[in-house]
Amino acid sequence: MSRLVVLAALLIALVAGGCGHEELTVADTESLYTEIDGLKYQIQMSRYMNVNDVEDREYLKGLPEGTAQPSADEVWFGIWVRVQNEGDKTLPSADTWEIHDTQGNVFRPIPIDTDINPFAFQKGIDVPPATVLPLSSSAAGQGPIQGSLLLFKLKTESLQNRPLELHFSNGAQGQTGIYDIDV
């Protein structure tokens, strides 16, 4: 009889604990999935970018006209993102992305023309049910990173103000996701 009581208590604890599923909106490291507003996000990779590197030149195509290259105290920094909709309705992806350092500096992504650069992340795009962005049939989905690029221009002094955090959301009404960025 006591075995039955123990099994019942374990079952109740499992159900009360949400069956082991916890929606993670803050991640201590990249590669973990975070969930906000019904979508799962994953940082595939983040790194410095070099305009003199052949691969990076392709990622840097489609910058707005007149965008200056980083000055001596700045650096290009790329973050590659995947977005997954496991639900049954179309949902908009995050439209606000920012990197925050520990000194209160905030950096927003440089807009990249998605008609010119197939690797660029499209903010606020609708994600259909049972879909992962970038699509596996796209250049970004077939590339070695398998993520879409958010491009930032960071001050080099901010690289010392760690941890850098990537904050993303769907406006004031939605949840906010946060990643600690590997630098």
Backbone torsions as a table, in degrees:
resi	resn	phi	psi	omega
1	MET	NA	-37.9	-178.8
2	SER	-67.0	-29.4	175.6
3	ARG	-62.7	-40.9	179.4
4	LEU	-63.2	-40.4	178.5
5	VAL	-65.0	-43.2	179.3
6	VAL	-63.9	-44.6	178.5
7	LEU	-62.7	-41.1	178.5
8	ALA	-64.0	-41.6	178.7
9	ALA	-63.9	-41.6	177.6
10	LEU	-63.5	-41.8	178.8
11	LEU	-63.3	-42.7	178.6
12	ILE	-64.1	-42.1	179.1
13	ALA	-63.5	-39.1	179.5
14	LEU	-65.6	-45.4	179.2
15	VAL	-65.6	-43.5	-179.9
16	ALA	-65.3	-28.9	179.5
17	GLY	-82.7	6.2	178.0
18	GLY	78.0	26.3	177.6
19	CYS	58.6	26.6	175.5
20	GLY	84.0	0.9	-179.2
21	HIS	-99.4	122.5	177.7
22	GLU	-123.8	129.4	177.7
23	GLU	-75.8	116.4	-176.4
24	LEU	-96.2	117.0	177.4
25	THR	-108.4	-9.3	176.8
26	VAL	-127.5	127.3	-179.3
27	ALA	-119.6	131.6	-179.9
28	ASP	-73.4	-13.1	-178.6
29	THR	-154.6	163.1	175.8
30	GLU	-69.1	167.4	178.3
31	SER	81.7	-20.4	173.5
32	LEU	-73.8	148.4	175.0
33	TYR	-82.7	138.8	169.0
34	THR	-118.2	151.5	-178.4
35	GLU	-122.2	123.4	171.7
36	ILE	-137.8	138.3	175.4
37	ASP	48.5	40.9	173.9
38	GLY	85.8	-1.9	179.8
39	LEU	-116.2	148.6	176.0
40	LYS	-101.5	132.0	179.5
41	TYR	-115.9	147.0	175.6
42	GLN	-143.3	130.9	173.3
43	ILE	-85.4	115.9	-179.8
44	GLN	-75.9	-39.4	-177.8
45	MET	-169.3	155.8	169.2
46	SER	-141.3	146.0	-179.8
47	ARG	-169.9	163.8	172.1
48	TYR	-67.2	153.8	178.9
49	MET	-122.6	147.0	-175.5
50	ASN	-125.2	115.8	-178.4
51	VAL	-62.2	-20.8	179.5
52	ASN	-86.0	-7.3	178.1
53	ASP	-85.5	135.6	-176.4
54	VAL	-58.4	-48.1	-179.2
55	GLU	-63.4	-45.6	-177.4
56	ASP	-65.3	-31.3	177.4
57	ARG	-59.4	-36.7	178.7
58	GLU	-67.2	-40.4	178.7
59	TYR	-67.1	-26.3	-176.5
60	LEU	-90.5	5.2	176.6
61	LYS	-73.3	149.1	176.0
62	GLY	88.3	15.6	175.7
63	LEU	-67.7	150.7	177.3
64	PRO	-58.1	144.0	178.6
65	GLU	-55.4	135.7	178.7
66	GLY	86.6	0.2	178.3
67	THR	-67.5	121.6	-179.1
68	ALA	-78.3	146.5	171.8
69	GLN	-65.5	157.9	178.9
70	PRO	-57.4	139.8	176.2
71	SER	-77.4	-177.7	-177.8
72	ALA	-60.5	-24.3	-179.6
73	ASP	-106.7	22.3	179.5
74	GLU	-133.3	165.3	178.2
75	VAL	-150.1	145.5	170.2
76	TRP	-73.9	139.5	178.6
77	PHE	-136.9	123.8	-178.6
78	GLY	-107.1	141.4	173.7
79	ILE	-127.6	124.4	-179.4
80	TRP	-103.5	127.7	-170.5
81	VAL	-121.2	144.3	168.1
82	ARG	-118.3	145.5	179.0
83	VAL	-130.0	133.4	-177.7
84	GLN	-128.6	133.9	175.0
85	ASN	-112.2	107.0	177.8
86	GLU	-93.9	-0.4	-176.5
87	GLY	-83.5	-169.1	-177.4
88	ASP	-112.9	11.5	175.5
89	LYS	-137.8	154.2	179.3
90	THR	-69.6	135.0	-179.0
91	LEU	-131.4	145.4	177.4
92	PRO	-78.5	140.2	176.1
93	SER	-77.6	167.9	-179.2
94	ALA	-57.5	139.9	-179.9
95	ASP	-114.4	-4.0	178.4
96	THR	-122.2	122.7	-179.4
97	TRP	-133.4	131.3	-179.7
98	GLU	-147.1	144.2	169.1
99	ILE	-102.9	129.9	178.8
100	HIS	-114.8	136.4	171.8
101	ASP	-103.9	176.7	-175.5
102	THR	-74.2	-8.2	179.8
103	GLN	-100.2	7.9	178.2
104	GLY	88.7	3.9	176.1
105	ASN	-75.0	139.7	-179.3
106	VAL	-125.2	133.3	-180.0
107	PHE	-122.5	134.6	179.1
108	ARG	-111.3	153.0	-177.0
109	PRO	-66.8	148.9	173.9
110	ILE	-77.7	128.5	178.6
111	PRO	-67.4	132.7	179.1
112	ILE	-116.8	134.6	179.3
113	ASP	-69.4	111.4	-177.8
114	THR	-72.0	-13.5	174.3
115	ASP	-76.3	-23.8	-179.8
116	ILE	-98.8	-37.2	-174.9
117	ASN	-115.7	106.0	-177.8
118	PRO	-72.8	-5.8	-179.4
119	PHE	-94.5	-9.9	-174.9
120	ALA	-71.1	140.3	175.9
121	PHE	-77.1	135.4	176.0
122	GLN	-99.9	111.7	-179.7
123	LYS	-71.3	141.1	174.1
124	GLY	70.8	12.2	-179.9
125	ILE	-72.7	146.0	177.8
126	ASP	-74.1	134.4	179.3
127	VAL	-110.2	111.3	-179.6
128	PRO	-64.6	162.1	177.4
129	PRO	-57.9	150.6	176.9
130	ALA	51.7	44.0	-176.8
131	THR	-131.0	144.1	172.9
132	VAL	-117.7	130.4	174.2
133	LEU	-108.4	137.3	2.3
134	PRO	-70.9	151.1	178.6
135	LEU	-61.2	144.5	-179.5
136	SER	-65.1	-17.2	179.3
137	SER	-89.6	1.4	-177.9
138	SER	-98.6	165.6	177.2
139	ALA	-60.2	-43.2	179.5
140	ALA	-65.5	-38.2	179.3
141	GLY	-71.8	-26.7	179.5
142	GLN	-94.2	-14.1	-177.1
143	GLY	-68.6	172.3	-177.2
144	PRO	-65.8	-23.5	-177.9
145	ILE	-91.5	-32.1	-178.9
146	GLN	57.3	43.9	175.8
147	GLY	-147.6	164.1	178.1
148	SER	-100.5	143.0	-170.3
149	LEU	-86.3	129.2	162.7
150	LEU	-106.7	124.3	-175.8
151	LEU	-109.0	128.5	179.6
152	PHE	-121.3	153.3	169.1
153	LYS	-113.2	110.5	-176.4
154	LEU	-105.2	149.2	169.8
155	LYS	-74.7	134.9	-177.9
156	THR	-62.2	-31.1	178.1
157	GLU	-64.3	-29.0	178.6
158	SER	-68.4	-22.6	178.5
159	LEU	-66.4	-19.5	176.1
160	GLN	-89.4	-13.7	-177.9
161	ASN	-93.9	67.5	-174.3
162	ARG	-101.8	157.0	9.6
163	PRO	-81.0	144.4	169.2
164	LEU	-80.6	140.5	179.8
165	GLU	-122.8	135.7	172.6
166	LEU	-95.8	117.2	177.0
167	HIS	-104.9	135.5	177.7
168	PHE	-145.0	147.7	-177.3
169	SER	-160.6	174.6	175.4
170	ASN	-112.0	52.0	179.1
171	GLY	87.1	-177.9	-173.0
172	ALA	-67.4	-25.2	-176.0
173	GLN	-83.4	-17.8	-174.9
174	GLY	-96.2	-178.9	176.5
175	GLN	-76.3	162.8	174.4
176	THR	-116.9	131.6	174.2
177	GLY	-102.5	149.6	-179.6
178	ILE	-138.2	132.8	173.3
179	TYR	-120.2	138.2	164.1
180	ASP	-77.7	127.2	-176.3
181	ILE	-92.5	130.9	175.7
182	ASP	-72.3	121.2	177.0
183	VAL	-124.6	NA	NA
